[in-house]
Amino acid sequence: MTIPARNASRRPAGSVSGYLAGIAPVCLFIWLALLSCPAASCAAGPLSFSGRPEPGQPAGPALTLIFVANSKGSLFPCATCSSYAAGGISRRFFRLAQMRQSGAPLLYIAGPYEFPPDAKASEPPLANDAGPASPKLHLALHDALGVDAGWLSPASEAWFFSGAGKFPKGYSTVKKSPETRLLSVFGTTIGLVFFPEIAEPSPEPDAPDSIQAQCLKAGRTLGAKADFIIGVSPWGMDAERDFLSLADGVFNLILGAGEGLGFAQAFDSRAPGVLWMRSDSLGRGMTILELEQLPTAGQYPWIPGVTFNSRLEPLHPSIPTVPEIDALIEGGGEKPTGRLP
């Protein structure tokens, strides 16, 4: 599948034809993997996040990164999204617990627009959800998910404080400036830059006072401390694509959310050192990156099938749910379960 680089002129938001029309001078190549992993086929074994896989366990990725965004508070499978009802937060719990037992370290990054206040007023109600669940329920669920780092909008922060007194562990509220985090994995330091939303009208991406320039500055600052720099964006597909050529040499990975397609991997010929991945929406699946070697400072050698593998994994009906999570949802969040083993 080939998607041309965005034309310099702005297209109407939400235009599908705009993504596919014309041939731009610079081509963007997208390798899209949609692989379902039935529960019975996935390896299981003891996991210690702070240690190496136990002796005798099969060799696996050096680091697995899970990215989910754009759920907008959806808790149940989406019956109208595809030929089968993909999604559901209870299935997500099952897969995360399963992958945490695989013997490889795992980072779970929750991206933009995960909660009910992030849904636009113009959007129709979620097909399988009776209505926005309470802040207490979402607090209990996302605390139990064990988020390593999460992007939180100011609207969602206010919603949590008004109904639950706090927001879930691991999240950072992203207001008008980039927020940064550092995570350590076996001596490797991962730097995260949470991008703020872009207000309209906004300066051009390469303008010194633009949000994009602030994010580049934050990435460069983290580059002195971290071996691998990840940008987490709420900007949508068009703005992220415009940003890639600027990001080369600063960011190793861009995780995208907002308007546009979800996909497992893309590279821009102007930015060969930056892998671009985007989340599905409404909690239908998980974007998964497996690094075959732990990063070291500098440019990561992105060789598909050799140094990394990636996929957009739908939460298929063959994946079981977790009874404790189902009960938690039914009870409205009154009995938090704590982090899953």
C-alpha positions as CSV (number, residue, x, y, z in Angstrom):
1,M,0.0,0.0,0.0
2,T,1.4,3.4,-1.0
3,I,0.3,6.7,0.3
4,P,1.8,9.8,-1.3
5,A,3.3,12.6,0.8
6,R,0.9,15.3,1.6
7,N,0.6,18.1,-0.9
8,A,1.7,21.5,0.4
9,S,-1.8,22.9,0.1
10,R,-4.2,22.1,3.0
11,R,-7.1,19.6,2.3
12,P,-10.4,19.6,4.0
13,A,-10.3,17.7,7.4
14,G,-11.5,14.1,7.1
15,S,-11.1,13.9,3.3
16,V,-10.4,10.3,2.5
17,S,-9.7,11.0,-1.1
18,G,-7.1,13.6,-0.1
19,Y,-4.9,10.8,1.4
20,L,-4.9,8.8,-1.8
21,A,-5.1,11.4,-4.7
22,G,-2.1,12.3,-6.8
23,I,1.5,11.4,-6.9
24,A,3.7,13.7,-4.7
25,P,7.5,14.1,-5.3
26,V,8.3,12.2,-2.2
27,C,6.6,8.9,-1.7
28,L,5.7,7.5,1.7
29,F,5.7,3.7,1.9
30,I,3.5,2.0,4.4
31,W,3.8,-1.6,5.3
32,L,0.5,-2.5,7.0
33,A,0.2,-5.7,9.1
34,L,-3.1,-6.8,10.4
35,L,-2.4,-10.0,12.3
36,S,-4.7,-11.5,14.8
37,C,-3.1,-13.6,17.6
38,P,-5.6,-16.2,18.8
39,A,-5.3,-16.6,22.6
40,A,-4.2,-20.2,22.4
41,S,-1.4,-19.6,20.0
42,C,0.5,-17.0,22.1
43,A,3.4,-18.0,24.3
44,A,3.1,-17.8,28.0
45,G,5.7,-17.9,30.8
46,P,6.9,-16.1,33.9
47,L,7.7,-12.4,33.5
48,S,9.9,-10.1,35.6
49,F,9.9,-6.6,34.1
50,S,13.0,-5.8,36.1
51,G,15.0,-8.9,34.9
52,R,15.8,-10.9,31.9
53,P,13.7,-13.8,30.7
54,E,14.1,-16.9,33.0
55,P,16.5,-19.6,31.8
56,G,14.9,-22.1,29.4
57,Q,12.3,-19.6,28.1
58,P,12.2,-19.1,24.3
59,A,14.1,-16.0,23.1
60,G,11.8,-13.2,22.3
61,P,12.0,-9.5,21.4
62,A,14.3,-7.3,23.4
63,L,11.4,-4.9,24.0
64,T,7.7,-5.0,23.1
65,L,5.9,-1.7,22.9
66,I,2.1,-1.6,23.0
67,F,0.3,1.6,21.9
68,V,-3.5,2.2,22.2
69,A,-5.2,5.6,21.5
70,N,-8.4,7.0,20.2
71,S,-10.7,4.8,22.3
72,K,-12.8,7.8,23.5
73,G,-14.1,5.8,26.4
74,S,-15.3,2.8,24.5
75,L,-15.3,-0.3,26.7
76,F,-17.1,-2.9,24.6
77,P,-16.5,-4.5,21.2
78,C,-17.6,-2.5,18.2
79,A,-20.3,-4.5,16.4
80,T,-20.6,-2.0,13.5
81,C,-16.9,-1.4,12.8
82,S,-16.1,-4.5,10.8
83,S,-17.3,-8.0,9.8
84,Y,-16.8,-9.1,13.4
85,A,-17.1,-7.3,16.7
86,A,-13.5,-6.3,17.4
87,G,-12.3,-4.6,20.5
88,G,-13.4,-4.5,24.1
89,I,-11.2,-3.4,27.1
90,S,-11.6,-6.8,28.7
91,R,-10.0,-8.5,25.7
92,R,-7.2,-5.9,25.9
93,F,-6.6,-6.9,29.5
94,F,-6.3,-10.5,28.5
95,R,-3.8,-9.8,25.7
96,L,-1.7,-7.5,27.9
97,A,-1.6,-10.0,30.7
98,Q,-0.7,-12.7,28.2
99,M,2.1,-10.7,26.7
100,R,3.5,-9.7,30.1
101,Q,4.0,-13.4,30.7
102,S,6.0,-13.9,27.5
103,G,9.4,-13.3,29.1
104,A,10.1,-10.0,27.3
105,P,10.0,-6.5,28.8
106,L,6.9,-4.6,27.7
107,L,6.0,-0.9,27.7
108,Y,2.3,0.0,27.4
109,I,1.8,3.6,26.2
110,A,-1.7,5.0,26.3
111,G,-2.0,7.7,23.7
112,P,-4.3,10.6,23.1
113,Y,-8.1,10.5,23.3
114,E,-8.7,7.4,25.5
115,F,-11.5,8.8,27.6
116,P,-15.2,9.9,27.2
117,P,-14.5,13.7,27.3
118,D,-12.2,13.3,24.3
119,A,-15.1,12.3,22.0
120,K,-16.2,15.2,19.9
121,A,-19.7,16.5,20.5
122,S,-20.6,16.0,16.8
123,E,-19.7,12.3,17.0
124,P,-22.6,9.7,17.3
125,P,-22.8,7.7,20.5
126,L,-20.7,4.5,20.6
127,A,-22.8,1.7,19.1
128,N,-22.3,-0.8,21.9
129,D,-21.9,1.5,24.9
130,A,-24.9,2.6,26.9
131,G,-23.2,6.0,27.6
132,P,-20.1,7.4,29.1
133,A,-19.0,5.3,32.0
134,S,-18.2,7.0,35.3
135,P,-14.8,8.5,36.1
136,K,-14.5,6.0,38.9
137,L,-14.9,3.0,36.5
138,H,-12.3,4.4,34.1
139,L,-9.9,5.1,37.0
140,A,-10.2,1.6,38.2
141,L,-9.8,0.1,34.7
142,H,-6.8,2.1,33.7
143,D,-5.1,1.7,37.0
144,A,-5.5,-2.0,36.6
145,L,-4.2,-1.9,33.0
146,G,-0.8,-0.9,34.3
147,V,-0.1,2.0,31.9
148,D,3.6,2.8,31.9
149,A,3.1,6.3,30.3
150,G,-0.1,7.9,29.2
151,W,-1.3,11.1,27.4
152,L,-4.2,12.9,29.2
153,S,-6.2,15.9,27.9
154,P,-7.1,18.8,30.2
155,A,-10.8,17.9,29.7
156,S,-10.2,14.4,30.8
157,E,-8.2,15.5,33.8
158,A,-11.0,17.8,34.9
159,W,-13.5,14.9,34.4
160,F,-11.5,12.6,36.6
161,F,-11.0,15.1,39.3
162,S,-14.7,16.0,39.4
163,G,-15.9,12.4,39.7
164,A,-13.0,10.4,41.1
165,G,-10.7,12.9,42.8
166,K,-7.6,11.8,40.7
167,F,-6.6,10.5,37.3
168,P,-5.1,7.0,36.5
169,K,-1.5,6.2,37.4
170,G,1.1,6.7,34.7
171,Y,-0.7,9.5,32.9
172,S,0.5,13.1,32.3
173,T,-1.8,16.0,31.5
174,V,-0.7,17.6,28.3
175,K,-1.8,21.3,28.1
176,K,-0.1,23.9,25.9
177,S,3.5,22.7,26.0
178,P,5.1,19.3,25.4
179,E,5.4,16.9,28.4
180,T,8.4,14.6,28.7
181,R,9.0,11.3,30.5
182,L,12.0,9.0,30.9
183,L,11.6,5.2,31.3
184,S,14.4,2.7,32.0
185,V,14.5,-0.8,30.5
186,F,17.6,-3.0,31.3
187,G,19.9,0.0,31.3
188,T,18.4,1.5,28.2
189,T,16.7,4.9,28.7
190,I,13.5,5.6,26.6
191,G,12.5,9.2,26.3
192,L,8.9,10.2,25.6
193,V,7.6,13.5,24.4
194,F,3.8,13.9,24.6
195,F,2.8,16.5,22.0
196,P,0.2,19.1,22.8
197,E,-2.8,19.7,20.5
198,I,-2.3,22.2,17.7
199,A,-4.6,25.2,18.0
200,E,-6.0,26.7,14.8
201,P,-4.9,28.9,13.2
202,S,-1.3,27.8,13.9
203,P,2.1,28.8,12.5
204,E,3.7,26.6,9.8
205,P,5.4,23.5,11.2
206,D,8.9,24.9,10.6
207,A,8.1,28.3,12.2
208,P,10.2,29.0,15.4
209,D,7.1,29.6,17.5
210,S,5.1,26.6,16.4
211,I,4.1,23.6,18.5
212,Q,6.2,21.4,16.3
213,A,9.3,23.5,17.0
214,Q,8.6,23.1,20.8
215,C,8.3,19.4,20.4
216,L,11.6,19.2,18.4
217,K,13.3,21.2,21.2
218,A,11.9,18.8,23.8
219,G,13.1,15.9,21.8
220,R,16.6,17.3,21.4
221,T,16.8,18.0,25.2
222,L,15.8,14.4,25.9
223,G,18.4,13.2,23.4
224,A,21.1,14.1,25.8
225,K,19.6,11.8,28.4
226,A,17.9,9.0,26.5
227,D,18.9,6.2,24.0
228,F,15.6,6.2,22.1
229,I,13.1,9.1,21.6
230,I,9.4,8.6,21.1
231,G,7.0,11.3,20.1
232,V,3.3,10.7,21.0
233,S,1.0,12.8,18.8
234,P,-2.7,13.9,18.9
235,W,-2.3,15.8,15.6
236,G,-3.9,13.5,13.1
237,M,-2.4,11.9,10.0
238,D,-1.8,15.0,7.8
239,A,0.1,17.1,10.5
240,E,2.1,14.0,11.5
241,R,3.2,13.4,7.9
242,D,4.3,17.0,7.5
243,F,6.3,16.6,10.7
244,L,8.3,13.5,9.7
245,S,11.0,15.3,7.7
246,L,11.6,17.7,10.7
247,A,11.7,14.8,13.1
248,D,14.6,12.9,11.5
249,G,17.6,13.0,13.7
250,V,15.6,14.0,16.7
251,F,12.9,11.3,17.1
252,N,13.3,7.5,16.5
253,L,9.5,6.7,16.6
254,I,6.3,8.7,16.2
255,L,3.1,7.2,17.6
256,G,0.1,8.9,16.1
257,A,-3.5,9.5,17.1
258,G,-6.4,11.7,16.0
259,E,-7.9,11.8,12.6
260,G,-6.7,9.4,9.9
261,L,-5.9,5.8,9.3
262,G,-4.3,3.4,11.8
263,F,-1.3,1.4,10.6
264,A,1.6,-0.7,11.8
265,Q,4.6,0.9,10.1
266,A,5.5,3.7,7.7
267,F,8.6,5.5,6.6
268,D,9.1,8.7,4.7
269,S,12.1,8.8,2.3
270,R,12.9,12.3,3.7
271,A,13.2,10.8,7.3
272,P,14.6,7.2,7.0
273,G,15.5,7.2,10.7
274,V,11.9,7.7,11.9
275,L,9.4,4.9,12.2
276,W,5.7,6.2,12.1
277,M,2.9,4.1,13.6
278,R,-0.7,5.0,14.2
279,S,-3.4,3.7,16.5
280,D,-6.8,2.2,15.5
281,S,-9.9,3.8,17.0
282,L,-12.6,2.9,19.5
283,G,-10.4,0.3,21.2
284,R,-10.6,-2.1,18.3
285,G,-7.0,-3.2,18.4
286,M,-3.5,-2.6,19.6
287,T,-0.5,-1.2,17.7
288,I,2.5,-3.4,18.6
289,L,6.2,-2.9,18.0
290,E,8.8,-5.6,18.8
291,L,12.4,-4.5,18.9
292,E,14.8,-7.3,18.3
293,Q,17.6,-5.4,20.0
294,L,17.6,-2.8,22.8
295,P,18.3,0.7,21.4
296,T,21.5,2.5,21.9
297,A,22.0,6.3,21.5
298,G,21.6,7.5,17.9
299,Q,19.6,6.3,15.0
300,Y,17.9,2.9,15.4
301,P,18.5,0.5,12.4
302,W,15.0,0.1,11.1
303,I,15.1,-3.2,9.1
304,P,11.6,-4.8,8.9
305,G,11.7,-8.4,9.9
306,V,15.3,-8.2,11.1
307,T,15.7,-5.5,13.7
308,F,12.0,-5.0,14.4
309,N,8.5,-6.4,13.7
310,S,5.2,-4.5,13.9
311,R,1.5,-5.1,13.6
312,L,-1.9,-3.7,14.1
313,E,-3.5,-6.5,16.1
314,P,-7.3,-6.5,16.2
315,L,-8.9,-7.7,19.5
316,H,-10.8,-10.5,17.8
317,P,-13.7,-12.4,19.3
318,S,-11.5,-15.4,19.7
319,I,-9.6,-13.6,22.5
320,P,-11.2,-14.3,25.8
321,T,-12.3,-11.7,28.3
322,V,-11.3,-11.5,31.9
323,P,-14.1,-12.3,34.3
324,E,-12.8,-9.9,37.0
325,I,-12.7,-7.0,34.5
326,D,-16.2,-7.9,33.3
327,A,-17.4,-7.8,36.9
328,L,-15.6,-4.5,37.5
329,I,-17.4,-2.9,34.5
330,E,-20.7,-4.4,35.6
331,G,-20.2,-3.0,39.1
332,G,-19.3,0.5,37.9
333,G,-15.7,0.5,39.2
334,E,-16.5,0.0,42.9
335,K,-14.1,-2.9,43.3
336,P,-10.7,-2.0,41.6
337,T,-8.7,-5.1,40.9
338,G,-5.2,-3.7,40.9
339,R,-2.7,-4.4,38.2
340,L,-3.1,-7.7,36.4
341,P,-0.4,-10.3,37.0
